[in-house]
Amino acid sequence: MRTDERIGRWLDDLEATLRTAADLAARGVDSYRDDAAVPLAFEALVNRTGDLAKKLITADAGRFSDATWRAAARTRDFTVHHYDRIDSDVLWRTVTVSFPKLLDLVMAEKTL
């Protein structure tokens, strides 16, 4: 598979992941706080998002040079390796504020 095909597939996967996160976030902060499964799902989505961001950066560092891509990768590393120190408010903001910005970047890349 060519690099551009892999990038396209990863962008599709990332879009789907970010839309899933948005659907969960749409349930609201009360659901996030009351249902233990939702924060765990957010952690998994942060992991997947960061992993895909890393793949995209590695495939084409020039194209995926915006700091948002690196931030997604670093957030994944922190979440995976320091899960015992995750701040629930920061996790909520990551999914509800940062993920929509990343989705905008994904959609812009998909139009290229």
Backbone as ProteinMPNN parsed JSONL, in Angstrom:
{"seq_chain_A": "MRTDERIGRWLDDLEATLRTAADLAARGVDSYRDDAAVPLAFEALVNRTGDLAKKLITADAGRFSDATWRAAARTRDFTVHHYDRIDSDVLWRTVTVSFPKLLDLVMAEKTL", "coords_chain_A": {"N_chain_A": [[0.854, -1.181, 0.0], [0.559, 2.185, -0.835], [2.051, 5.193, 0.545], [0.364, 7.472, 0.498], [-2.109, 6.241, 0.349], [-2.207, 4.884, 2.79], [-2.159, 7.091, 4.51], [-4.624, 8.257, 3.822], [-6.372, 6.248, 4.729], [-5.775, 6.28, 7.475], [-6.57, 8.882, 8.127], [-9.317, 8.64, 7.67], [-9.937, 6.755, 9.677], [-9.255, 8.27, 11.911], [-11.063, 10.388, 11.718], [-13.486, 8.978, 12.156], [-13.038, 8.092, 14.774], [-12.862, 10.517, 16.192], [-15.423, 11.493, 15.744], [-16.931, 9.586, 17.088], [-16.092, 10.146, 19.679], [-17.192, 12.705, 19.919], [-19.908, 12.083, 19.836], [-20.183, 10.662, 22.247], [-19.475, 12.701, 24.04], [-21.572, 14.411, 23.621], [-23.523, 13.421, 25.211], [-23.246, 14.733, 27.542], [-21.815, 16.436, 30.415], [-22.718, 15.456, 32.858], [-23.315, 12.776, 32.358], [-20.739, 11.941, 31.785], [-19.561, 12.245, 34.281], [-21.134, 10.584, 35.888], [-21.305, 8.011, 34.799], [-19.13, 5.504, 34.839], [-18.065, 4.21, 32.657], [-17.848, 6.03, 30.581], [-15.64, 7.943, 30.984], [-13.593, 6.017, 30.785], [-13.939, 5.175, 28.166], [-13.294, 7.579, 26.904], [-10.566, 7.697, 27.544], [-9.644, 5.521, 26.019], [-10.261, 6.466, 23.466], [-8.609, 8.715, 23.334], [-6.179, 7.396, 23.336], [-6.31, 5.971, 20.87], [-6.598, 8.127, 19.099], [-4.184, 9.54, 19.495], [-2.353, 7.588, 18.698], [-2.95, 7.319, 15.972], [-2.347, 9.939, 15.177], [0.423, 9.924, 15.589], [1.195, 8.056, 13.628], [0.503, 9.448, 11.306], [2.167, 11.721, 11.484], [4.658, 10.481, 11.328], [4.506, 9.387, 8.77], [4.367, 11.644, 7.098], [5.9, 14.185, 7.959], [6.108, 16.899, 7.297], [3.624, 17.592, 6.209], [1.932, 17.051, 8.364], [2.544, 18.928, 10.423], [1.474, 20.772, 12.15], [1.094, 21.923, 15.465], [-0.983, 20.763, 16.855], [-1.201, 18.097, 16.053], [1.083, 16.92, 17.217], [0.486, 17.438, 19.872], [-1.712, 15.775, 20.274], [-0.473, 13.294, 20.063], [1.307, 13.401, 22.261], [-0.526, 13.633, 24.354], [-1.751, 11.165, 24.213], [0.434, 9.53, 24.976], [0.821, 10.36, 27.638], [-1.654, 9.654, 28.775], [-1.711, 6.871, 28.434], [0.587, 5.998, 29.797], [0.511, 7.203, 32.279], [-1.922, 6.768, 33.547], [-2.931, 6.739, 36.095], [-2.776, 9.302, 36.944], [-4.494, 10.925, 35.619], [-6.364, 13.79, 35.086], [-9.686, 14.322, 35.506], [-11.185, 16.533, 34.646], [-9.482, 17.728, 32.778], [-9.342, 15.675, 30.904], [-12.009, 15.66, 30.01], [-12.099, 18.242, 28.826], [-10.19, 17.864, 26.841], [-11.481, 16.096, 25.088], [-13.82, 17.533, 24.472], [-13.005, 20.065, 23.648], [-10.389, 20.131, 22.436], [-10.452, 17.905, 20.668], [-12.503, 18.571, 18.714], [-11.14, 20.623, 17.345], [-9.014, 19.202, 16.281], [-10.466, 17.51, 14.615], [-11.319, 19.378, 12.713], [-8.843, 19.876, 11.473], [-8.363, 17.351, 10.401], [-10.469, 17.11, 8.556], [-9.788, 19.182, 6.836], [-7.396, 18.2, 5.797], [-8.33, 15.987, 4.442], [-9.524, 17.087, 2.246], [-7.504, 17.773, 0.602]], "CA_chain_A": [[0.0, 0.0, 0.0], [1.328, 3.421, -0.934], [1.967, 6.093, 1.694], [-0.836, 8.311, 0.411], [-3.268, 5.387, 0.667], [-2.197, 4.684, 4.253], [-2.564, 8.365, 5.112], [-6.073, 8.374, 3.638], [-7.04, 5.301, 5.635], [-5.608, 6.769, 8.852], [-7.433, 10.054, 8.294], [-10.687, 8.121, 7.811], [-10.039, 6.167, 11.019], [-9.218, 9.351, 12.895], [-12.357, 11.069, 11.653], [-14.482, 8.135, 12.827], [-12.734, 8.107, 16.209], [-13.23, 11.833, 16.739], [-16.895, 11.6, 15.721], [-17.403, 8.757, 18.201], [-15.848, 10.935, 20.893], [-18.187, 13.785, 19.95], [-21.198, 11.473, 20.198], [-20.157, 10.402, 23.699], [-19.459, 13.993, 24.741], [-22.906, 15.008, 23.492], [-24.349, 12.946, 26.335], [-23.128, 15.758, 28.571], [-20.846, 16.28, 31.5], [-23.291, 14.626, 33.924], [-23.088, 11.39, 31.957], [-19.303, 11.727, 31.941], [-19.243, 12.113, 35.718], [-21.95, 9.562, 36.555], [-21.142, 6.695, 34.18], [-17.688, 5.208, 34.843], [-17.645, 3.725, 31.344], [-17.588, 7.138, 29.653], [-14.23, 8.351, 31.062], [-12.744, 4.947, 30.256], [-14.048, 5.268, 26.711], [-12.505, 8.751, 26.512], [-9.154, 7.298, 27.594], [-9.389, 4.674, 24.849], [-10.312, 7.314, 22.278], [-7.375, 9.507, 23.359], [-5.131, 6.475, 22.921], [-6.427, 5.73, 19.428], [-6.344, 9.399, 18.414], [-2.752, 9.812, 19.541], [-1.654, 6.594, 17.884], [-3.137, 7.715, 14.569], [-1.573, 11.17, 14.961], [1.828, 9.519, 15.453], [1.368, 7.429, 12.315], [0.438, 10.495, 10.29], [3.386, 12.524, 11.6], [5.763, 9.662, 10.821], [4.338, 9.204, 7.323], [4.621, 12.89, 6.383], [6.114, 15.185, 9.02], [5.851, 18.235, 6.78], [2.172, 17.774, 6.049], [1.285, 16.994, 9.678], [3.469, 19.666, 11.289], [0.751, 21.622, 13.102], [1.328, 21.506, 16.857], [-2.125, 19.969, 17.324], [-0.897, 16.682, 15.824], [2.033, 16.503, 18.252], [-0.217, 17.471, 21.158], [-2.526, 14.55, 20.346], [0.452, 12.183, 20.325], [1.788, 13.516, 23.646], [-1.645, 13.354, 25.25], [-1.865, 9.709, 24.2], [1.515, 8.961, 25.782], [0.537, 10.615, 29.05], [-2.832, 8.882, 29.178], [-1.364, 5.454, 28.479], [1.649, 5.696, 30.755], [0.25, 7.823, 33.589], [-3.378, 6.703, 33.703], [-3.278, 6.97, 37.497], [-2.683, 10.739, 37.216], [-5.362, 11.65, 34.685], [-7.302, 14.755, 35.664], [-10.942, 14.106, 34.774], [-11.598, 17.771, 33.976], [-8.628, 17.894, 31.6], [-9.783, 14.681, 29.928], [-13.259, 16.177, 29.444], [-11.767, 19.359, 27.935], [-9.487, 17.324, 25.677], [-12.458, 15.527, 24.157], [-14.844, 18.498, 24.062], [-12.417, 21.286, 23.083], [-9.253, 19.839, 21.541], [-10.82, 16.972, 19.605], [-13.151, 19.245, 17.581], [-10.115, 21.34, 16.581], [-8.301, 18.181, 15.514], [-11.371, 17.082, 13.546], [-11.227, 20.396, 11.66], [-7.606, 19.615, 10.73], [-8.564, 16.11, 9.643], [-11.336, 17.387, 7.417], [-9.01, 20.009, 5.899], [-6.437, 17.297, 5.137], [-9.042, 15.083, 3.545], [-9.915, 17.81, 1.037], [-6.305, 18.007, -0.22]], "C_chain_A": [[0.898, 1.242, 0.0], [1.082, 4.306, 0.292], [0.701, 6.935, 1.65], [-2.107, 7.516, 0.698], [-3.353, 5.132, 2.171], [-2.661, 5.952, 4.958], [-4.074, 8.549, 4.986], [-6.845, 7.47, 4.577], [-6.945, 5.78, 7.083], [-6.465, 8.001, 9.111], [-8.895, 9.631, 8.442], [-10.902, 7.54, 9.213], [-10.087, 7.252, 12.084], [-10.522, 10.133, 12.897], [-13.421, 10.272, 12.399], [-14.271, 8.139, 14.339], [-13.176, 9.415, 16.845], [-14.747, 12.031, 16.73], [-17.52, 10.732, 16.824], [-17.232, 9.502, 19.518], [-16.881, 12.059, 21.025], [-19.562, 13.25, 20.333], [-21.261, 11.188, 21.698], [-20.204, 11.705, 24.488], [-20.833, 14.66, 24.692], [-23.863, 14.519, 24.573], [-24.29, 13.9, 27.514], [-22.185, 15.398, 29.692], [-21.405, 15.423, 32.642], [-23.112, 13.144, 33.608], [-21.622, 11.024, 32.143], [-18.947, 11.475, 33.408], [-19.959, 10.939, 36.383], [-21.747, 8.144, 36.029], [-19.651, 6.404, 34.026], [-17.183, 4.728, 33.485], [-17.265, 4.867, 30.398], [-16.152, 7.651, 29.785], [-13.272, 7.276, 30.543], [-12.781, 4.928, 28.729], [-13.238, 6.457, 26.188], [-11.02, 8.421, 26.516], [-8.796, 6.459, 26.376], [-9.374, 5.503, 23.565], [-9.095, 8.233, 22.192], [-6.208, 8.649, 22.886], [-5.153, 6.287, 21.405], [-6.097, 6.994, 18.64], [-4.846, 9.695, 18.364], [-1.947, 8.845, 18.704], [-1.768, 6.945, 16.402], [-2.365, 8.991, 14.245], [-0.095, 10.837, 14.779], [2.098, 8.902, 14.086], [1.385, 8.477, 11.209], [1.701, 11.356, 10.3], [4.574, 11.764, 11.01], [5.694, 9.522, 9.3], [4.688, 10.462, 6.538], [4.723, 14.037, 7.393], [5.835, 16.607, 8.547], [4.367, 18.541, 6.682], [1.467, 17.844, 7.398], [2.166, 17.675, 10.731], [2.773, 20.577, 12.295], [0.932, 21.056, 14.512], [0.201, 20.636, 17.407], [-1.871, 18.477, 17.143], [0.044, 16.155, 16.913], [1.371, 16.487, 19.631], [-1.072, 16.217, 21.334], [-1.639, 13.355, 20.674], [0.954, 12.216, 21.766], [0.69, 13.21, 24.657], [-1.873, 11.851, 25.335], [-0.81, 9.082, 25.101], [1.252, 9.157, 27.276], [-0.604, 9.726, 29.54], [-2.501, 7.403, 29.339], [-0.396, 5.142, 29.616], [1.413, 6.247, 32.155], [-1.254, 7.86, 33.877], [-3.826, 6.975, 35.139], [-3.248, 8.454, 37.861], [-3.572, 11.563, 36.292], [-6.324, 12.537, 35.459], [-8.59, 14.664, 34.848], [-11.431, 15.363, 34.066], [-10.773, 18.025, 32.715], [-9.029, 16.9, 30.51], [-11.072, 15.141, 29.242], [-12.966, 17.298, 28.445], [-11.032, 18.876, 26.684], [-10.487, 16.841, 24.631], [-13.436, 16.583, 23.639], [-14.284, 19.766, 23.42], [-11.332, 20.959, 22.053], [-9.629, 18.911, 20.386], [-11.567, 17.652, 18.458], [-12.159, 20.03, 16.718], [-9.321, 20.355, 15.719], [-9.174, 17.669, 14.365], [-11.372, 18.09, 12.398], [-9.973, 20.191, 10.813], [-7.739, 18.37, 9.854], [-9.38, 16.399, 8.394], [-10.613, 18.254, 6.37], [-8.019, 19.152, 5.125], [-7.133, 16.389, 4.127], [-9.491, 15.771, 2.256], [-8.725, 18.08, 0.127], [-6.186, 16.998, -1.322]], "O_chain_A": [[1.871, 1.32, 0.75], [0.064, 4.19, 0.974], [0.033, 7.094, 2.671], [-3.074, 8.061, 1.231], [-4.437, 5.161, 2.753], [-3.46, 5.894, 5.892], [-4.73, 8.954, 5.945], [-7.853, 7.876, 5.153], [-7.918, 5.697, 7.832], [-7.026, 8.149, 10.196], [-9.628, 10.202, 9.25], [-11.921, 7.802, 9.852], [-10.86, 7.167, 13.038], [-11.029, 10.5, 13.957], [-14.176, 10.836, 13.191], [-15.24, 8.187, 15.098], [-13.791, 9.419, 17.911], [-15.289, 12.675, 17.628], [-18.527, 11.115, 17.419], [-18.122, 9.49, 20.368], [-17.381, 12.326, 22.118], [-20.297, 13.901, 21.076], [-22.279, 11.446, 22.341], [-20.903, 11.794, 25.498], [-21.21, 15.386, 25.611], [-24.897, 15.141, 24.818], [-25.165, 13.888, 28.379], [-21.813, 14.242, 29.892], [-20.644, 14.735, 33.322], [-22.794, 12.35, 34.494], [-21.303, 9.928, 32.603], [-18.137, 10.604, 33.726], [-19.443, 10.363, 37.34], [-21.996, 7.177, 36.749], [-18.987, 6.994, 33.174], [-15.99, 4.832, 33.199], [-16.439, 4.677, 29.505], [-15.482, 7.786, 28.761], [-12.254, 7.596, 29.929], [-11.761, 4.689, 28.082], [-12.577, 6.356, 25.154], [-10.292, 8.814, 25.605], [-7.748, 6.669, 25.767], [-8.557, 5.259, 22.677], [-8.601, 8.503, 21.097], [-5.353, 9.111, 22.131], [-4.126, 6.431, 20.741], [-5.396, 6.935, 17.63], [-4.311, 10.057, 17.316], [-0.966, 9.234, 18.069], [-0.784, 6.872, 15.666], [-1.792, 9.112, 13.163], [0.567, 11.406, 13.91], [3.116, 9.194, 13.459], [2.192, 8.396, 10.283], [2.24, 11.682, 9.242], [5.389, 12.334, 10.284], [6.724, 9.538, 8.626], [5.24, 10.375, 5.441], [3.756, 14.757, 7.639], [5.371, 17.435, 9.331], [3.921, 19.633, 7.037], [0.515, 18.606, 7.564], [2.489, 17.099, 11.769], [3.421, 21.101, 13.201], [0.921, 19.841, 14.707], [0.42, 19.853, 18.331], [-2.279, 17.675, 17.983], [-0.176, 15.075, 17.461], [1.665, 15.623, 20.456], [-1.142, 15.663, 22.431], [-2.018, 12.5, 21.474], [1.021, 11.177, 22.422], [0.947, 12.6, 25.695], [-2.155, 11.324, 26.411], [-1.121, 8.2, 25.901], [1.436, 8.24, 28.075], [-0.511, 9.12, 30.607], [-2.963, 6.76, 30.281], [-0.547, 4.138, 30.312], [2.048, 5.805, 33.112], [-1.781, 8.851, 34.382], [-4.961, 7.389, 35.374], [-3.649, 8.827, 38.964], [-3.408, 12.78, 36.201], [-7.011, 12.081, 36.373], [-8.583, 14.902, 33.64], [-12.031, 15.272, 32.995], [-11.303, 18.484, 31.704], [-9.053, 17.246, 29.329], [-11.203, 15.02, 28.024], [-13.518, 17.309, 27.345], [-11.229, 19.417, 25.596], [-10.357, 17.14, 23.444], [-13.839, 16.526, 22.477], [-15.011, 20.471, 22.72], [-11.364, 21.461, 20.929], [-9.177, 19.107, 19.257], [-11.286, 17.336, 17.302], [-12.316, 20.097, 15.499], [-8.999, 20.647, 14.567], [-8.674, 17.423, 13.267], [-11.42, 17.697, 11.232], [-10.019, 20.313, 9.589], [-7.283, 18.348, 8.711], [-9.016, 15.975, 7.297], [-10.808, 18.076, 5.167], [-7.824, 19.357, 3.926], [-6.573, 16.069, 3.079], [-9.806, 15.096, 1.276], [-8.899, 18.559, -0.993], [-5.238, 17.049, -2.105]]}, "name": "protein", "num_of_chains": 1, "seq": "MRTDERIGRWLDDLEATLRTAADLAARGVDSYRDDAAVPLAFEALVNRTGDLAKKLITADAGRFSDATWRAAARTRDFTVHHYDRIDSDVLWRTVTVSFPKLLDLVMAEKTL"}
